[in-house]
Amino acid sequence: MGIGVVNILGLWAVLEVLQISKDTSTPVTVLRVHAGLRVEGRQLQERLHFLQGMLPVEHGMFFSLEEAIQLLCNPPRGTQLAYADLAVKPLSSKLDGYDLFKKYAAAEQETAIAEEASHVQHGSRPAAPQHRNTLQRLMGAAETQDVEESTSCVVVTLVMLAQGTVSMPSDVIRDVQTFKNAMKQLCGGLRSGQLLAVELLMTPDDPADFLSEAQLQEDYPFFTDLQTGKRLDALRQQAPQQGATTVEKTLQRLGSKFEVVPLPGDSAFVRPASILYELDGKQRRWDIIQAHSSVACVLYHSDMDAFLVVRQFRPAVYAHRLREAAADGKPAPDRTAGFTIELCAGLVDKAKSLSQIVVEEIHEEVGYDVSVEDVRQVSAAVAAAGNNGAISSMFYAQVDNSKRVNAGGGLEHTGEAIEVLALPFAAVPAFVLDITIPKSTGLMFGLLWAHTGLLSGELPGRAASLEGGELSLKATAEGDALTLKSVLPS
């Protein structure tokens, strides 16, 4: 599948990219419109493909933009506008605008490519609507229930770079009518000469290809459901919230049984193996554990002047403590010996970009809503080079009270029990060097890197008034569960 992208470099050559890239003072606005549609047939995609081809043509940008918006507001028969999102970012220069324009377009390309890879691997595309009757005849009505229930969807993305300020409230989309009103305001407020660049993308791009509704909801949790007026991630949250995870709650969930046994068969997470190779003319053997690569994220909370970290029970850590105690002739340690403090992290075990996986982990483990544009990769390292060799990628993001959407804690049904903690900025050096606190090496590196960057000003976002290192405890209803916890083990 090739995503429907205009050749950006070719387009910008026409627009005198060299001159634009030197402009650091002309105000611009970057706008991104997302629309998720339930589709029947190929009429929508075929029309959008035509408009993609018109973008490089003289005056084609404004024509394609207006026509695409008209299609979204008045889709073909059998196609329903179901989800939407609007982002409006005023910026101070064309250079900044061009950078964000490219970032928005690239993020959508990543989503499309990851979805294509996932569907090729797992064969999970919904059947094309126009072929359902044929499938019913071949499979029989009793066997086609999944085909009937698998709604076919397409996501259309418009990214625009416009000169000057475009007044567009980004929080007004609640239903189909408010979406149409916003699009009418957009078309009425833009002049043809204002447009510097337009991208029109579809996910998936192939007219014969579709997303299932479940896949759309997973990939675009920030979309607004135009029927309920709520964001998809808010609708997916389990209600009612049971409160934040704590060590005490996790200990209550742990049973009395704990034993180490041989791996019974295939594992979704690790696979022991031996490597046979030659060195100095002799055959050598090296035992390894094949495992997934991973991502981790340093999270700085600007309202609290603190880093958000997680604490959880690690069976492997507790098993090691048991072996140590047995070797020394000591009684088995308390289960609290199996808890470690770490960064928000996750495995790279799905066909998504690293940044998308980081965003999901932040939402699930820590309870904050960030976008792909909010996270930046810091570094990457080889994990357990002696027996693993997987890549661990480090990211950084800043959050504040406004981005909190749930209590975090991870996915309980998968066995996760994650406690969210706030580490005061001033406590970082002593915390990292305290050998009595069980913690990961990635946490130590990430905290020291971010602490140094924020202290020096290389990383923006830390208020000058906080230079004394005092932890700002804002006693709000949604913040207390985090800020009033000690980072030290219970």
KARAJO-V737710 format. One record per backbone hydrogen bond with DSSP energy under -1.0 kcal/mol. CO is the residue of the C=O (numbers start at 0). NH is the residue of the N-H. E is the energy in kcal/mol with one decimal. If there is no record, write none. Layout:
# KARAJO-V737710
CO | NH | E
CO | NH | E
This chain:
# KARAJO-V737710
2 | 4 | -1.8
6 | 10 | -2.6
7 | 11 | -2.8
8 | 12 | -1.6
9 | 13 | -1.4
10 | 14 | -1.4
11 | 16 | -1.6
12 | 15 | -1.4
15 | 19 | -2.0
16 | 20 | -2.9
19 | 22 | -1.6
22 | 94 | -1.7
26 | 163 | -2.8
27 | 90 | -3.2
28 | 161 | -2.8
29 | 88 | -2.9
30 | 159 | -3.0
31 | 86 | -2.4
32 | 157 | -2.7
33 | 84 | -1.9
34 | 155 | -2.9
35 | 81 | -2.5
35 | 82 | -2.1
36 | 153 | -2.1
37 | 79 | -2.8
41 | 45 | -2.5
42 | 46 | -2.1
43 | 47 | -2.3
44 | 48 | -2.3
45 | 49 | -1.6
46 | 50 | -1.9
47 | 51 | -2.2
48 | 52 | -1.7
53 | 56 | -1.2
56 | 59 | -2.8
58 | 62 | -1.3
59 | 63 | -3.0
60 | 64 | -2.5
61 | 65 | -2.4
62 | 66 | -2.5
63 | 67 | -2.6
64 | 68 | -2.4
65 | 69 | -2.2
66 | 70 | -2.0
67 | 71 | -2.1
68 | 72 | -2.4
69 | 73 | -2.1
75 | 78 | -2.1
79 | 37 | -2.7
81 | 225 | -2.5
82 | 35 | -2.6
83 | 223 | -3.0
84 | 33 | -2.9
86 | 31 | -2.5
88 | 29 | -2.5
90 | 27 | -2.1
92 | 96 | -2.1
93 | 97 | -2.9
94 | 98 | -1.9
95 | 99 | -2.2
96 | 100 | -2.6
97 | 101 | -2.4
98 | 102 | -2.0
99 | 103 | -2.8
100 | 104 | -2.1
101 | 105 | -2.8
102 | 106 | -2.3
103 | 107 | -1.7
104 | 108 | -2.0
105 | 109 | -2.4
106 | 110 | -1.8
107 | 111 | -2.3
108 | 112 | -2.9
109 | 113 | -2.6
110 | 114 | -2.4
111 | 115 | -2.4
112 | 116 | -2.4
113 | 117 | -2.3
114 | 118 | -2.4
115 | 119 | -2.2
116 | 120 | -2.0
117 | 121 | -2.6
118 | 122 | -2.1
127 | 130 | -2.0
128 | 131 | -1.7
130 | 134 | -2.0
131 | 135 | -2.6
132 | 136 | -2.0
133 | 137 | -2.2
134 | 138 | -2.9
135 | 139 | -2.4
139 | 142 | -1.4
140 | 143 | -1.2
143 | 147 | -2.2
144 | 148 | -2.1
145 | 149 | -1.1
148 | 150 | -1.5
151 | 38 | -2.4
152 | 210 | -2.8
153 | 36 | -2.8
154 | 202 | -2.4
155 | 34 | -2.2
156 | 200 | -2.6
157 | 32 | -2.9
158 | 198 | -2.7
159 | 30 | -2.3
160 | 195 | -3.3
160 | 196 | -1.4
161 | 28 | -2.7
174 | 178 | -1.9
175 | 179 | -2.4
176 | 180 | -2.5
177 | 181 | -2.1
178 | 182 | -2.4
179 | 183 | -2.4
180 | 184 | -2.2
181 | 185 | -2.1
182 | 186 | -2.6
183 | 187 | -2.3
184 | 188 | -1.7
185 | 189 | -1.2
190 | 193 | -1.6
193 | 162 | -3.0
196 | 160 | -2.6
198 | 158 | -2.3
200 | 156 | -2.7
202 | 154 | -2.3
205 | 208 | -2.5
210 | 152 | -3.2
211 | 215 | -2.2
212 | 216 | -2.4
213 | 217 | -1.8
214 | 218 | -2.4
215 | 219 | -2.0
219 | 222 | -1.9
220 | 232 | -2.3
222 | 231 | -2.4
223 | 83 | -1.5
224 | 228 | -3.0
229 | 224 | -3.1
230 | 234 | -1.8
231 | 235 | -1.9
245 | 249 | -2.2
246 | 250 | -2.6
247 | 251 | -1.7
248 | 252 | -1.4
249 | 253 | -1.5
270 | 289 | -2.7
272 | 287 | -3.2
274 | 285 | -2.4
276 | 283 | -4.4
278 | 281 | -1.7
281 | 278 | -2.7
283 | 276 | -2.1
285 | 274 | -3.2
287 | 272 | -2.4
289 | 270 | -1.5
292 | 347 | -3.0
293 | 392 | -2.5
294 | 345 | -2.3
295 | 394 | -2.4
297 | 396 | -2.2
298 | 307 | -2.4
299 | 398 | -2.4
300 | 304 | -1.2
300 | 305 | -1.6
303 | 471 | -1.0
304 | 424 | -2.1
305 | 300 | -3.6
306 | 422 | -3.2
308 | 420 | -3.0
309 | 341 | -3.0
310 | 418 | -3.0
311 | 339 | -2.1
313 | 317 | -2.1
314 | 318 | -2.7
315 | 319 | -1.8
316 | 320 | -2.0
317 | 321 | -2.2
318 | 322 | -2.1
319 | 323 | -2.5
320 | 324 | -2.4
321 | 325 | -2.6
322 | 326 | -2.4
323 | 327 | -1.7
324 | 329 | -3.1
325 | 328 | -1.1
333 | 336 | -2.2
334 | 337 | -2.3
335 | 338 | -1.5
337 | 313 | -3.4
339 | 311 | -1.8
340 | 439 | -1.4
341 | 309 | -2.7
343 | 296 | -2.5
345 | 294 | -2.7
346 | 348 | -1.4
349 | 351 | -2.3
352 | 356 | -2.0
353 | 357 | -2.3
354 | 358 | -2.2
355 | 359 | -2.0
356 | 360 | -2.4
357 | 361 | -2.4
358 | 362 | -1.8
359 | 363 | -2.6
360 | 364 | -3.1
361 | 365 | -1.3
361 | 366 | -1.4
361 | 367 | -1.3
363 | 409 | -2.5
364 | 408 | -2.7
366 | 404 | -2.9
366 | 405 | -1.7
370 | 373 | -1.2
375 | 395 | -2.1
378 | 393 | -2.8
380 | 391 | -3.2
382 | 388 | -1.9
383 | 386 | -1.2
383 | 387 | -2.7
386 | 288 | -3.6
389 | 382 | -3.3
390 | 293 | -2.5
391 | 380 | -2.5
392 | 295 | -2.1
393 | 377 | -3.3
393 | 378 | -1.3
394 | 297 | -2.8
395 | 375 | -2.1
396 | 299 | -2.1
398 | 301 | -2.3
399 | 402 | -1.6
400 | 403 | -1.3
402 | 368 | -3.2
408 | 417 | -1.7
410 | 413 | -1.5
410 | 415 | -1.7
411 | 414 | -1.9
418 | 310 | -2.4
420 | 308 | -2.4
422 | 306 | -2.7
423 | 426 | -1.2
424 | 427 | -1.4
426 | 430 | -2.5
427 | 431 | -2.7
428 | 432 | -1.7
433 | 436 | -1.3
437 | 340 | -2.0
439 | 443 | -1.5
440 | 444 | -2.4
441 | 445 | -2.8
442 | 446 | -2.6
443 | 447 | -2.0
444 | 448 | -2.5
445 | 449 | -2.4
446 | 450 | -2.9
447 | 451 | -2.3
448 | 452 | -2.2
449 | 453 | -2.8
450 | 454 | -2.1
451 | 455 | -2.1
452 | 456 | -1.0
452 | 458 | -2.2
462 | 465 | -1.8
463 | 466 | -1.7
465 | 468 | -2.7
470 | 472 | -1.0
471 | 473 | -1.0
473 | 475 | -2.4
475 | 479 | -2.2
478 | 481 | -1.3
478 | 482 | -2.5
479 | 483 | -2.0
481 | 484 | -1.4
